[in-house]
């Protein structure tokens, strides 16, 4: 299993995009919610493309064989 270190902005943008609508806009119990895609801004789209390019091997990315290896790298002073 390989672990890829992607830009934090990619994860943050993806996570923020998946957050549910505010409570005031939530449908009543027993009804179906609308699942429309929110538009992404240019910075978010660029972060998605950067992550995809890393996964395709078009951009350099650090690769780790374990979580411990990744955490050790993050803790190092380089």
N, C-alpha and C positions, 0 to 999 in steps of 0.2 A: 504494500500500500504506500503510495507516495502522497506527501502533503505539500501543497503549493502555497507559497507566501504571496498573496495578491495584495494590491494596494488597499489600505484601510478604507479609502474613499469608495471603493467598489462595494465593500461589505456594508458600509454605512448607507450608501445610496440605495442599495438593494433592500436593506432592512427597513429604511424609512418608507420606501415605496410599498412595502407589504403591510404596513401598519393599518389597522382597521379605521373606518371613519369614526368621527367623534360620536359619543353616546347620543347626542341630540339628533343625529342623522341615522341612527341605527333603526332598522325596520322593527315593527312590532313583533312580539313573539308569535311564532307559527306562520310568519310570512317569509317569502323568499327575498334575499338581499340581491341587489344588482351588483355584478362584479365587473365594473368597467375599469379599463387600464388608465391609470393616471399618466399624463404626458411627462416625459423626463426632460430635464434641461440639457443643454449642450455639454456641460461639465460631467453630468452623470453618464450620458451616452459615451463620452470619451473614456470614462473610467471603466465602463462595461467593455468597450472595445480593447482597452489596454489589458484587462484581465483575460479576455478571449485570446488576444495575440500571445500572451504568456503561455496559456494552455496549449496553443498550437505550436509553440516553440519559435515563434517569430521574434520575440523579445526575450532577453535574458531574465531568468527568474531563479531564485534559490529553490532547491528541492531538498526535501528531507524524507528519510525513511521511517522516522518515528516522531511522536510528539515531543519526547524528551530531547531529541536532537534539535528540533526547532526551538524549543524553549531555551536550550543552552546557547544557541546562536543569538537569540534575542537578548539574553543576559550578558553576552560578551561585550567588550568595550570598543569594538571596531566600528 
